[in-house]
Amino acid sequence: MRAKRRDVNQSEIVEALRKAGYELEDLADNGKGIPDLLVESKSHIWVLLEIKAPGGKLTPAEHAFFERHQAPHYIARSPEEAIEWMEYIDGISYDN
């Protein structure tokens, strides 16, 4: 069984997220439309992050996954986009 192909910018994005203090789990080898990363925000919200090279598009399996699961998710094409999205998530407040 072949490992899922990783986008060329994934290691750069992972490194930037970790350097910025985010915990994450690498899910890229799972395939089946499962997003590449599970990232924990600093406010302890788990986010699904799909990594795409600039100009890259979601596969049909990835589209289907996001349609079935409504968890917070984002498509990042650069370290800056990934960090910006996570900072946005960190700014969300929930009233209990």
N, C-alpha and C positions, 0 to 999 in steps of 0.2 A: 504494500500500500504506500502510495506516494504522499509525502508531506505537502500540505497546502503551500502554494507559492506566497511569499511575503512581498509586500510592496517595498520598494527600495528605500523609502523614507521612514519605515517603521522603527528601526533601531534609533534613529535620530529623535523621533517623537517620544519613544519610551525613555530615552536618556533625559530629555528635557522635562518630562513629567516627573520623573524621579528626583531630578535636581531641584525642581520646584516644590518638592515635599509631598507628592502624591504617591499613595500606595496603589499597586496595580497587579493584576493577574493577566498573563499572556495566554489568550485563548486561540491564537492564530492557527494552531495546528488542528483544530477541531473540524474545520470545514463546515459543510451543510448550511451555510449562510450565517453561522454564528459569528458575531463581531470579533474583531481582533483582540480587543482589550476590555477588561473589566476594571474600571478605575474608581477608587474611593476618593470622594472629595474631602476637603478638610472639614466640612460640616457633616461628614459621615454618610453621604448619599452615594450609592453605587450607580455608576453610569457606564453604559455600553458605548465603546468607541470603535468605530470602523475606520481603519487607515486606508487611504487611497493616495496614489501618486497624483500629482497635479494632472487634471484632465481625466482621471480614472472615474469609472462609473460603477455603481452597484451591480452585482450579478443578479439574475432572477431569484436565486436562493436567498441572497441578502435582502432583497426587497420583500420577499415573502416572510422572512424572519421578523423584520421591523413591522410588517402589517399584523402579524400574529401577537407580537409582544409590545406593549406600550410603555415599557420602562424608559427612563430618560436615555436618549441615545443621540449620537452626533457623528458626522463624517468629517474627519480631520485630514487635511492635505499637507499640513506643515506643523512644526512644533508650536509656532505662534498661535495657530488656530486651536490646537488642542489645549494649550494653557488658557487662552481666552475663554473657551467653552467651560473649562473647569472653574475658572474664576467666576463666571456667570452663575454656575450651579452653586458655588459657595455663597453667592449673594442672595440666593433664594431663602426666604424664611418661611417656616411653617408654623401656624398657630395651633397649639395643642389644646 
